[in-house]
Amino acid sequence: MINGNPFKLLIAQGDQRKFRQLMELTADELLLFAIGFVKQKEIAEEIVSDVYVKIWRNRAEITKINSLKSYLFICVRNGCLSHLRKEKGDKTISLDSLGDYHFLPVTDSDHSQIEKETIEKIYNAIEILPPKCKLAFTLAKINGMKYREIAEVMEVSEKTVNNHLVNAVQKITECLNIGKKTKSTEF
C-alpha cells in the first residue's frame, strides 16, 4: 500500500528499501502512462526516472501528500507535457490541447479465458475513444485509480471523470455489439 502513512514516513526518513519498493510497485504503470503521451519508450523512461529523483530529493515533504499514487501520475503527466512543449516549441500545450493519448494494451500471458480475437476487438474499441475518454478509462480500468485520483490527474471534476467513463463503456459496448437485441421473427 503506497499511500499508507508508515510507508511515506519511512521514505521521508530516508529508507532506501521502501523507496525502491515504491519504484517497483509503480514504475511499470507510470512508464506505460508516460508512453501514452510521448510515444517513445526512452523518453518516457527518462521522465519517470526524473520523477523518482524529484521525489527522493524532496522526500521530507512526502508525508504531506494525500495520495502518493495520484501525485506520481500528476508528476509524470507534467513531465510529459513539459517535454512535448519543449519538443514542439509550443508553450500552450496542455492536457486539453493534447491531440491524443496512446493506449498501450496490457499483455497477459494467460488469455485462456478470453479469445485473442475478442481481446483485439476490445483494444481496438479503446483505441478509437476520444483522447480524454481513453485517458480516464485507462487510469480507471488499467491503473485501478479511483475517480478522485483520476480527477486530480486530469484536472477535472469527479463528475467529468464519471461522464468520460460512461461514454467509454458505451462506445466500447457499441463496438463489440454487446447488449444489442436482435429482432426475433415469430412463426
C-alpha positions in Angstrom: 0.0 0.0 0.0 1.9 3.1 -1.3 -0.4 5.7 0.3 -0.1 4.4 3.9 1.4 6.9 6.4 4.1 4.5 7.7 5.2 3.8 4.2 5.5 7.5 3.4 7.1 8.3 6.7 9.8 5.7 6.2 10.6 7.2 2.8 10.6 10.7 4.3 13.2 9.4 6.8 15.4 8.2 4.0 14.6 4.5 3.9 16.0 3.5 0.6 14.4 0.0 0.7 10.9 1.5 1.0 11.8 3.9 -1.8 12.9 1.0 -4.1 9.7 -0.7 -3.2 7.7 2.3 -4.2 9.6 2.3 -7.6 9.0 -1.4 -8.1 5.3 -1.0 -7.4 4.7 2.0 -9.6 7.4 2.1 -12.4 5.7 -0.1 -15.0 2.3 1.7 -14.8 4.0 5.1 -14.8 6.1 4.1 -17.8 3.0 3.0 -19.8 1.2 6.2 -18.8 4.2 8.3 -20.0 4.5 6.4 -23.3 0.8 7.2 -23.9 1.8 10.9 -24.1 5.3 10.9 -25.6 5.0 7.7 -27.6 8.7 6.9 -27.1 9.9 4.4 -24.5 13.3 6.0 -23.9 11.9 9.5 -23.3 9.1 8.0 -21.1 11.8 6.2 -19.1 13.7 9.4 -18.6 10.6 11.3 -17.5 9.6 8.6 -14.9 13.2 8.5 -13.7 13.2 12.3 -13.2 10.0 12.0 -11.2 11.6 9.5 -8.9 14.7 11.7 -8.5 12.5 14.6 -7.6 10.5 12.5 -5.1 13.8 11.3 -3.4 15.3 14.8 -3.3 12.1 16.2 -1.7 11.3 13.1 0.4 10.9 15.1 3.6 7.7 16.6 2.1 6.3 13.2 1.1 4.1 12.8 4.2 2.2 15.9 3.2 0.9 14.2 0.0 -2.6 12.7 0.4 -2.5 10.3 -2.5 1.1 9.3 -3.5 -0.3 7.4 -6.5 -2.1 10.4 -7.8 0.9 12.6 -7.1 3.2 10.3 -9.1 0.8 10.2 -12.1 0.5 14.1 -11.9 4.3 14.5 -11.8 4.6 12.1 -14.8 1.8 13.9 -16.7 3.5 17.3 -16.0 6.9 15.9 -17.1 5.3 14.6 -20.4 3.6 17.9 -21.1 6.8 19.8 -20.4 8.7 17.5 -22.8 6.1 18.0 -25.5 6.2 21.8 -25.0 10.0 21.8 -25.5 9.8 19.4 -28.4 7.2 21.3 -30.3 8.3 24.7 -29.2 4.7 25.4 -28.1 4.2 26.7 -24.6 0.4 26.3 -24.9 0.4 22.5 -24.9 -1.9 21.3 -22.2 -3.9 18.2 -21.4 -6.9 19.9 -23.1 -5.0 20.7 -26.3 -3.3 17.3 -26.5 -4.3 15.6 -29.7 -4.3 12.1 -28.5 -3.4 9.7 -25.7 -2.0 6.5 -26.9 -3.4 3.4 -25.2 -0.9 0.5 -24.8 -2.6 -2.9 -24.5 -1.7 -4.7 -21.3 -0.1 -8.0 -22.1 -1.2 -11.1 -20.3 0.3 -14.5 -20.8 -2.9 -16.3 -19.9 -5.6 -15.5 -22.4 -7.3 -18.8 -22.0 -10.5 -17.2 -20.6 -10.9 -14.6 -23.4 -10.2 -15.4 -27.0 -7.4 -13.4 -28.7 -9.9 -12.1 -31.3 -12.1 -10.7 -28.5 -9.2 -9.0 -26.8 -8.1 -7.4 -30.1 -11.7 -6.1 -30.5 -11.6 -4.6 -27.0 -8.2 -2.9 -27.6 -9.4 -1.6 -31.0 -12.5 -0.2 -29.3 -10.4 1.5 -26.6 -8.0 2.9 -29.2 -10.8 4.8 -31.1 -12.1 6.5 -27.9 -11.7 10.3 -27.7 -8.3 11.2 -26.0 -9.7 12.3 -22.6 -12.1 9.4 -22.5 -9.3 7.0 -23.3 -7.1 8.5 -20.7 -9.8 8.3 -18.0 -10.7 4.7 -19.0 -7.0 3.7 -18.9 -6.4 5.3 -15.4 -9.6 3.6 -14.1 -9.6 0.2 -15.6 -5.9 -0.4 -16.2 -4.3 1.5 -13.4 -7.1 0.9 -10.9 -7.3 4.5 -9.8 -10.3 6.0 -8.0 -12.4 8.7 -9.6 -11.0 11.3 -7.2 -7.4 10.3 -8.2 -8.3 10.4 -11.9 -9.9 13.9 -11.4 -6.7 15.1 -9.9 -4.5 13.7 -12.7 -6.8 15.1 -15.4 -7.5 18.3 -13.6 -11.3 17.8 -14.0 -14.2 17.1 -11.6 -15.1 13.6 -10.5 -18.4 14.1 -12.4 -16.5 14.7 -15.6 -14.4 11.6 -14.9 -17.7 9.7 -14.5 -19.0 11.1 -17.8 -15.8 10.1 -19.6 -16.1 6.5 -18.2 -19.8 6.2 -19.0 -19.0 7.4 -22.5 -16.1 4.9 -22.8 -18.2 2.0 -21.7 -21.0 2.9 -24.1 -18.6 3.3 -27.1 -16.8 0.0 -26.2 -20.0 -1.9 -25.9 -21.2 -0.5 -29.2 -18.0 -1.5 -30.9 -18.3 -5.0 -29.5 -22.1 -5.2 -30.3 -22.8 -6.0 -26.6 -26.3 -5.6 -25.4 -27.9 -5.1 -28.8 -31.1 -7.0 -29.0 -31.7 -8.9 -32.2 -35.1 -9.0 -33.6 -36.6 -12.4 -33.5 -39.1 -13.4 -36.0 -42.0 -15.4 -34.7 -43.5 -18.0 -36.9 
